[in-house]
Amino acid sequence: MIEQILKQIEKYDLDSIFSNNRKSLLEHSELFLKNILRYRRLLSNNECYNPVNLIEVEQNVFYGEKNVFGIYSKNHSFNFPDMRLGFELKEADITKTLCFHINESQLIGKSFVEALLGEKPNQVIVAEAEKKTKNKRIDIVVEWVNNKNKKRNIVIEAKFNHILKKEQLSSYRNWAKEKKKEEGVSYDLVYLTKTGEKPDKKFQTKEPWLCLSWETLLRNWENILSQNSGEIFKGSKLKINNISYEEFCFHSFRKEIWKKI
């Protein structure tokens, strides 16, 4: 399995991601993957989340290394156990849970917008999943305030395996356009998929969509969150190994998205 993943890693422009030579990069990536897989095996053997096991893994991992999974830090999602669900999360489950976490913490919301658009917001007002339009439902709408104190909407069509349907993008774009006309709220259109591919020409709208892969979003998000370890839920009383329960759940959820791609 490691060899297969490393072959995929070689497709990336690793020299622009790491500062060392290519051989060293692959060695670091392999070590990183081995420890992640080892930790996942500990969990798959029905062992409880044990700080001793985590410490053993941490001793062999290069914290602060920048790689195809984002900067590896103590709050990287790969450090946390899988969510115990008994079923695989579907697209709708992921978008709803994503909005739940964005609404739960300003830091999560702001870091998400920054990871998506590369712009630091002043405030994230609300994230809504399955936003109703006249005849469709938008996967995610995030209302936020930029550094000029101007409200904006992010309209996100999020895909993993489902096929884009006729008039989906045009319907969502029309909703955003009406909002701008009625309330003066500008918008960004984001097409989020596994590979970051552009939609087929027959589905494209007059206004271009920002085409982004889940991998790019997650890598950006991990990099931003690595700078904010322990600051997401400061007031939480319920702790698991000195990590707030809410933060623990958020990290595990991000790991579930990584598994989908």
QUICORCOR-V284594 format. One record per pair of residues at least 12 apart in sequence whose C-alpha atoms are under 7 Angstrom apart, sorted by the first residue. I is the first residue (numbers start at 1). J is the second residue. Records with the same first field share a line. If there is no record, write none. Layout:
I: J  J
This chain:
2: 33
17: 66  67
18: 66  67
32: 61
35: 57
36: 78
39: 57
43: 81
51: 241
68: 219
69: 219
70: 219  220  222  223
71: 222  223  226
73: 226
75: 226  229
76: 222  226
77: 251  252  254  255
78: 255
80: 251  252
81: 252
82: 252  255  256
83: 252  253
91: 159  160
95: 129  139  140
96: 129
99: 127  128  129
101: 250
102: 127
103: 126  127
105: 232
106: 124
107: 232
109: 124
110: 123  124
111: 221  224  225
112: 221
115: 217  220  221
116: 217
121: 144  145  146  147
122: 145  146  147
123: 144  145
124: 143  144  145
125: 143  144
126: 142  143
127: 140  141  142  143
128: 140  141  142
129: 141
133: 175
138: 157  172
139: 156  157  158
140: 155  156  157
141: 153  154  155  156
142: 154  155
151: 185
152: 185  186  187
153: 185  186  187  188
154: 187  188  189
155: 188  189  190
156: 189  190  191  192
157: 190  191  192
158: 191  192  193
159: 192  193
160: 193  194
166: 203
167: 203
169: 203  204  205
170: 205
189: 209  210
190: 209  210  211
191: 209  210  211  212
192: 211  212  213  214
193: 212  213  214
194: 213  214  261
195: 213
196: 211  212  213
197: 211
198: 211
232: 247
233: 247
